[in-house]
Amino acid sequence: MSEQRQTKSLKFIRNIFLLVLFHLSMIPSFGQEGGVMVDEIISKVDNYIVLKSDLERAYMNYLSSGNSASSQAKCGILAQLISGKLMVAKAEIDSVEVSDALVDNNLDRRMQIILSQYGGSEEQLEQYYGKSLDDIKEDIRDDVKEQLTVETMQNEIIKDLKVTPAEVKKFFAKIPKDSLPYFSTEVEVGQIVRIPTISAESKNELKLKLNLLKKRAEAGESFEALAREYSQGPSAKYGGNLGFAQRGAMAPKFEANALKLKPNQISDAFETEFGIHIVQLIERRGNEYNSRHIILIPDPSEADIKRTSNSLDSIRQLIVRDSITFEKAAKEFSEDKRTAGSGGFFTDSQGGFKISVEDLDPVIFFTIDSMQVGDISKPVKFRRDDGKEAVRILYYKSKVSPHQANLKQDWQKIQAATLNEKKSRILSEWFDKARNDVFISIDDTYDYCGILN
């Protein structure tokens, strides 16, 4: 390795534990409100271009993530943008294509994300950008196809890439001792969650209430006003409007009830896994439909919670008596999909079980703060992210005191960092080789970046 390359590698290593890999924005912007932004081409890769606005927008995203301003970071982002264009150009040369079906599916999902920012209202989105939804989709279609092409090429270049234990140790050994990160307290915490079964009587009360709201709407009251007042879902503040949805995107029962209706007709109350609804169909258009709803989320009674707590405590007793491991019990009995697959344990962004207490849910932190390592809590009631009440037990498996990074305690983190460094190196080597197959020019303003050196 040359001295220059080694210096660059060490700079990379110094920040590897805080590394955030740069990606092109998942939702391309359509313009700038309040006027036309003057733009210019700062790089060409065969027939593909990088605009100054592309670089500035990506750099602003980088800064908005809490990173400090840095010309080096800006150069790195520009290099990534040029690398992306190079991958698209090489894909064209190598006849690597992404299917129209994949592009359409990805485009539809992104449009749903964009629509959600406007309360699911197609009209608000069209008004904001001054163009139809179809025109907006057409505007970003090429960007979406390009991003999928880049992902396809990257996956092909680094597919099946792994690191050996020897590589992990060698990587760690290269990090200057005074640059090793210092980790705060970390813990291993698992949970087994049970959701109380709500009595039919409680559900019927909500269905009766919703059917009364249906009659009020049919008598002339605004469905949207009723949704704002009574609905318990996130769409309530938007009058219950959900916007256009592709068939198959919503819960099957919701879709079945919505599609039985004629425009402006309101369904009877029905249940899905999210709660009790009434839905009004606004419009059908091909394979899409526009609807609004009112949802009431049934809360379990004290008797429901008590019954669930008793059941969960029986599972706890089996674990305490070593009749079953916590991990096996979580996989068999927990109703929290996010943690059940990992044996009940919370994981970090790399899939590791050791979580910094700074990243732990405050409710969980204060619960284990009064526990000893190895303890399993009694069943405790809590409210899930979806607003539903549930009961759980917590297992406080281990605690790692604040420490400087080392192989014994932080193997998984260092292994992930090693793999990221290897991926970066492989992609860099690919770039150095592939750039000879295409024409690349970069505006003289960015000569200091040394991207083509």
C-alpha positions in Angstrom: 0.0 0.0 0.0 1.4 3.4 -1.0 2.0 6.0 1.8 -0.7 8.3 0.3 -3.2 5.5 0.2 -2.3 4.4 3.7 -2.8 8.0 5.0 -6.3 8.1 3.4 -7.1 4.7 4.9 -6.1 5.9 8.4 -8.3 8.9 8.1 -11.1 6.6 7.1 -10.4 4.3 10.0 -10.4 7.1 12.6 -14.0 7.7 11.9 -15.1 4.2 11.0 -17.3 3.7 14.1 -19.3 6.8 13.2 -19.4 6.0 9.5 -22.6 6.9 7.7 -22.4 5.6 4.1 -23.5 8.2 1.6 -26.5 7.2 -0.5 -28.4 9.2 -3.1 -31.6 10.7 -1.7 -34.4 8.1 -1.7 -36.9 10.8 -2.7 -35.7 13.1 -5.4 -36.7 16.8 -5.1 -38.7 18.4 -7.9 -37.4 21.9 -7.7 -37.1 24.8 -5.4 -40.1 26.8 -4.1 -40.0 30.5 -4.7 -38.1 30.7 -8.0 -35.9 28.9 -10.5 -32.5 27.7 -9.2 -29.6 28.5 -11.4 -27.8 25.2 -12.1 -24.7 24.1 -13.9 -23.0 20.8 -15.0 -20.0 20.0 -12.8 -19.2 16.6 -14.2 -19.9 14.4 -17.2 -19.6 10.6 -17.4 -20.2 9.6 -21.0 -23.8 10.8 -21.6 -24.6 11.2 -17.9 -24.1 14.5 -15.9 -23.8 15.6 -12.3 -25.3 19.0 -11.6 -24.1 21.4 -9.0 -27.6 21.2 -7.4 -27.1 17.4 -7.0 -23.9 18.0 -5.0 -25.3 20.9 -2.9 -28.5 18.9 -2.0 -26.5 15.8 -1.0 -24.1 17.9 1.0 -27.0 19.7 2.8 -28.4 16.2 3.7 -25.0 15.3 5.1 -24.9 18.5 7.2 -28.5 18.0 8.4 -27.5 14.6 9.8 -25.3 16.5 12.4 -22.0 16.3 10.5 -19.6 19.2 10.5 -18.9 21.2 7.4 -15.9 19.8 5.5 -14.4 20.3 2.0 -13.1 16.7 2.3 -16.7 15.4 2.9 -18.0 17.4 0.0 -15.3 15.9 -2.2 -16.3 12.4 -1.0 -19.9 13.1 -1.9 -18.9 14.4 -5.3 -16.8 11.2 -5.8 -19.9 9.1 -4.9 -22.1 11.0 -7.3 -19.5 10.5 -10.1 -19.1 6.9 -9.1 -22.9 6.4 -9.4 -22.9 7.9 -12.9 -20.0 5.7 -13.8 -21.9 2.6 -12.7 -24.9 3.6 -14.8 -22.6 4.2 -17.8 -20.9 0.8 -17.2 -24.3 -0.9 -16.8 -25.2 0.4 -20.3 -21.9 -0.9 -21.7 -22.3 -4.2 -20.0 -26.0 -4.5 -20.8 -27.0 -4.6 -17.2 -30.7 -3.5 -16.9 -33.4 -3.2 -14.3 -36.9 -4.2 -15.3 -39.7 -1.7 -15.9 -41.7 -3.7 -13.4 -39.1 -3.2 -10.7 -38.9 0.5 -11.5 -42.7 0.9 -11.4 -43.0 -0.9 -8.1 -40.2 1.2 -6.5 -41.7 4.4 -7.9 -45.1 3.6 -6.5 -43.6 3.0 -3.0 -41.7 6.2 -3.1 -44.8 8.1 -4.3 -46.6 6.7 -1.3 -43.9 8.1 1.0 -44.1 11.5 -0.7 -47.9 11.5 -0.5 -47.7 10.7 3.2 -45.9 14.0 3.7 -48.9 15.8 2.3 -51.5 13.9 4.5 -52.1 11.4 1.7 -53.7 14.2 -0.3 -53.0 13.9 -4.0 -54.6 17.3 -4.6 -52.2 19.0 -2.1 -49.2 17.5 -3.7 -50.3 18.5 -7.2 -51.1 22.0 -6.0 -47.7 22.4 -4.3 -45.7 21.3 -7.4 -48.1 22.7 -10.0 -48.3 19.5 -11.9 -50.3 16.3 -12.0 -49.3 13.2 -10.1 -48.6 11.4 -13.4 -46.3 14.2 -14.4 -44.5 14.1 -11.0 -44.0 10.4 -11.4 -42.7 10.9 -14.9 -40.3 13.6 -13.7 -38.6 11.3 -11.2 -38.9 8.0 -13.1 -35.4 8.3 -14.7 -33.9 9.2 -11.3 -35.5 6.1 -9.7 -34.3 3.8 -12.6 -30.8 5.3 -12.3 -30.7 4.7 -8.5 -31.8 1.1 -9.0 -29.2 0.6 -11.6 -26.5 1.8 -9.3 -27.8 -0.5 -6.5 -27.7 -3.4 -9.0 -24.2 -2.7 -10.0 -23.0 -2.2 -6.5 -24.5 -5.5 -5.4 -22.9 -7.2 -8.3 -19.4 -5.8 -7.5 -19.5 -6.6 -3.7 -21.7 -9.7 -3.7 -20.8 -12.4 -1.3 -18.1 -10.2 0.2 -17.0 -11.4 3.6 -14.1 -10.8 6.1 -12.1 -13.4 7.9 -11.1 -13.1 11.6 -7.6 -12.4 10.5 -8.7 -9.5 8.4 -10.7 -8.1 11.4 -7.6 -8.3 13.6 -5.4 -6.7 11.0 -7.9 -3.9 10.5 -8.1 -3.2 14.2 -4.3 -3.3 14.6 -4.0 -0.5 12.0 -6.1 1.9 14.1 -3.9 4.3 16.1 -4.4 3.7 19.8 -5.1 7.3 20.4 -7.9 7.2 17.8 -9.8 4.2 19.2 -13.4 5.3 20.1 -14.7 5.2 23.6 -18.0 3.5 24.0 -20.5 4.4 26.7 -22.3 1.8 28.8 -23.9 -0.9 26.8 -26.5 -3.5 27.8 -28.1 -6.6 26.4 -31.9 -6.5 27.0 -34.6 -8.8 25.7 -38.3 -8.7 25.9 -41.3 -11.1 25.5 -44.4 -9.2 24.5 -48.0 -10.4 24.7 -50.9 -8.4 23.4 -54.1 -8.7 25.4 -57.1 -10.3 23.7 -59.9 -7.8 23.7 -63.3 -9.0 24.6 -66.0 -9.2 21.9 -68.2 -6.9 24.1 -65.6 -4.1 23.9 -65.2 -4.4 20.2 -69.0 -4.4 19.7 -69.2 -1.1 21.6 -66.8 0.5 19.2 -68.6 -0.9 16.1 -71.9 0.6 17.5 -70.2 4.0 17.9 -68.8 3.9 14.4 -72.1 2.9 12.8 -73.7 5.9 14.6 -71.0 8.1 13.1 -71.7 6.6 9.7 -75.4 7.6 10.0 -74.4 11.1 10.9 -72.2 11.3 7.8 -75.0 9.9 5.6 -77.4 12.5 7.2 -75.2 15.3 5.9 -72.4 15.8 8.4 -68.9 16.0 7.0 -67.1 12.7 7.1 -63.8 14.6 7.3 -64.9 16.7 10.2 -66.1 13.5 12.1 -62.7 11.9 11.3 -60.8 14.8 12.8 -62.9 14.7 15.9 -63.2 11.0 16.6 -60.6 9.0 14.6 -57.6 7.7 16.5 -55.3 7.0 13.6 -52.5 9.3 12.2 -54.8 10.3 9.3 -57.3 12.0 11.7 -55.7 15.4 11.3 -56.1 15.0 7.5 -59.8 14.2 7.8 -59.1 10.5 7.6 -57.9 10.9 4.0 -55.5 8.1 2.9 -54.9 9.1 -0.7 -54.6 6.7 -3.6 -53.4 3.3 -2.8 -52.5 0.4 -5.1 -54.5 -2.8 -4.6 -52.6 -5.0 -2.2 -51.1 -2.1 -0.3 -53.7 -1.9 2.5 -54.9 -4.6 5.0 -56.9 -7.2 3.1 -60.1 -6.6 5.1 -59.8 -2.9 4.7 -59.3 -3.2 1.0 -62.2 -5.7 0.6 -64.6 -3.4 2.4 -63.4 -0.3 0.5 -63.7 -1.9 -2.9 -67.2 -3.1 -2.3 -68.4 0.5 -2.1 -69.5 2.9 -4.8 -67.9 6.4 -4.8 -69.0 8.4 -1.6 -70.6 5.3 -0.1 -69.6 4.4 3.5 -69.1 0.9 4.9 -70.5 -0.6 8.0 -68.0 -1.0 10.9 -65.4 -3.8 10.4 -62.3 -5.0 12.1 -58.6 -5.3 11.0 -55.5 -5.9 12.9 -55.1 -2.1 13.3 -58.5 -1.5 14.9 -62.2 -1.0 14.1 -63.0 1.1 11.0 -65.6 2.7 8.7 -64.3 3.6 5.3 -65.6 5.9 2.6 -64.6 5.3 -1.0 -63.8 8.5 -2.8 -62.7 7.3 -6.2 -61.5 4.2 -8.1 -59.0 4.7 -11.0 -57.7 1.5 -12.6 -55.7 -0.5 -10.1 -55.8 2.3 -7.5 -58.4 3.6 -5.1 -58.8 6.7 -3.0 -60.4 6.5 0.4 -60.8 8.0 3.8 -61.6 6.3 7.1 -62.4 6.7 10.8 -60.6 4.2 13.1 -61.1 3.5 16.7 -58.5 1.4 18.5 -59.9 -0.8 21.2 -58.2 -0.7 24.6 -58.1 -3.9 26.6 -60.1 -3.9 29.9 -58.3 -4.4 33.2 -59.6 -8.0 33.1 -58.0 -8.5 29.7 -54.7 -7.1 30.9 -54.8 -9.2 34.1 -55.4 -12.4 32.1 -52.5 -11.6 29.8 -50.2 -10.8 32.7 -51.0 -14.1 34.3 -50.3 -16.0 31.1 -47.0 -14.1 30.7 -46.0 -14.7 34.3 -46.4 -18.5 33.7 -43.9 -18.2 30.8 -41.6 -16.2 33.1 -41.7 -19.0 35.7 -40.7 -21.6 33.1 -37.7 -19.5 32.2 -36.7 -18.9 35.9 -36.9 -22.7 36.5 -34.7 -23.3 33.4 -37.6 -25.3 31.8 -37.1 -23.2 28.7 -34.5 -20.6 27.6 -35.5 -16.9 27.3 -34.5 -16.9 23.6 -36.6 -20.0 22.8 -39.6 -18.6 24.8 -39.3 -15.3 22.9 -39.4 -17.0 19.5 -42.3 -19.1 20.5 -44.5 -16.7 22.5 -43.5 -13.1 21.9 -45.9 -11.1 19.7 -43.4 -8.4 19.0 -42.2 -9.1 15.4 -39.2 -6.8 15.6 -37.5 -8.7 18.5 -39.0 -12.2 18.5 -36.8 -13.3 15.6 -33.6 -12.3 17.6 -34.7 -14.3 20.6 -36.4 -11.3 22.1 -33.3 -9.1 22.2 -33.1 -5.5 21.0 -30.4 -5.0 18.3 -28.3 -2.1 17.0 -28.1 -0.9 13.4 -25.6 -3.7 12.6 -27.6 -6.4 14.2 -25.5 -6.6 17.4 -27.2 -7.3 20.8 -25.2 -4.8 22.8 -27.1 -1.5 22.8 -25.8 1.8 24.1 -27.9 3.0 27.0 -28.1 6.3 25.1 -30.0 4.6 22.3 -32.2 2.6 24.6 -35.9 3.5 25.0 -36.1 5.6 28.1 -39.0 3.5 29.6 -36.8 0.4 29.2 -33.8 2.2 30.6 -35.6 3.2 33.8 -37.0 -0.3 34.2 -33.7 -2.1 34.0 -32.0 0.7 36.1 -33.8 -0.9 39.1 -32.9 -4.5 38.1 -29.8 -6.6 38.6 -28.0 -8.2 35.6 -29.6 -11.6 35.1 -33.0 -10.5 36.4 -36.3 -11.1 34.5 -38.9 -8.5 35.4 -42.4 -9.2 36.4 -45.0 -8.6 33.7 -45.4 -4.8 33.1 -48.0 -3.0 31.0 -46.8 -0.6 28.3 -48.0 1.1 25.2 -46.5 0.1 21.9 -45.5 2.3 19.0 -48.9 1.7 17.3 -50.7 2.9 20.4 -51.9 -0.4 21.5 -51.5 -1.6 25.1 -49.5 -4.7 25.7 -47.7 -6.5 28.5 -44.1 -7.6 28.5 -41.3 -9.1 30.6 -37.7 -7.8 30.3 -34.6 -9.8 30.6 -31.5 -7.8 31.7 -28.8 -10.2 30.3 -25.6 -8.2 30.6 -24.0 -4.8 31.1 -20.7 -3.6 29.6 -19.1 -0.6 31.4 -17.8 2.4 29.4 -14.6 1.3 27.7 -12.2 1.9 24.8 -12.9 -0.2 21.8 -11.3 -3.7 21.9 -11.6 -6.9 20.1 -13.0 -8.9 22.9 -15.9 -6.7 23.8 -16.6 -5.1 20.4 -15.9 -7.8 17.9 -19.2 -7.4 16.0 -18.7 -3.6 15.6 -15.1 -4.0 14.4 -16.1 -6.8 12.1 -18.8 -4.6 10.5 -16.3 -1.7 10.2 -13.8 -4.1 8.6 -16.4 -5.2 6.1 -17.4 -1.6 5.3 -13.8 -0.7 4.7 -13.3 -3.7 2.4 -16.5 -2.8 0.5 -15.2 0.8 0.1 -11.8 -0.5 -1.1 -13.3 -2.9 -3.6 -15.6 -0.2 -5.0 -12.7 2.2 -5.2 -10.6 -0.4 -7.1 -13.5 -1.0 -9.4 -13.8 2.8 -10.0 -10.1 3.0 -10.9 -10.4 0.3 -13.4 -13.8 1.1 -14.9 -13.1 4.8 -15.4 -10.8 3.8 -18.3 -13.9 2.5 -20.2 -15.7 5.8 -20.2 -15.2 9.5 -20.7 -15.1 11.5 -17.4 -14.7 15.3 -17.0 -14.9 17.3 -13.8 -15.2 21.1 -13.5 -11.9 22.7 -12.7 -13.4 24.2 -9.6 -13.2 20.8 -8.0 -9.6 20.0 -9.0 -8.6 20.1 -5.3 -10.7 16.9 -4.7 -8.2 14.9 -6.7 -10.9 12.4 -7.7 -9.3 11.4 -11.0 -5.7 11.5 -9.7 
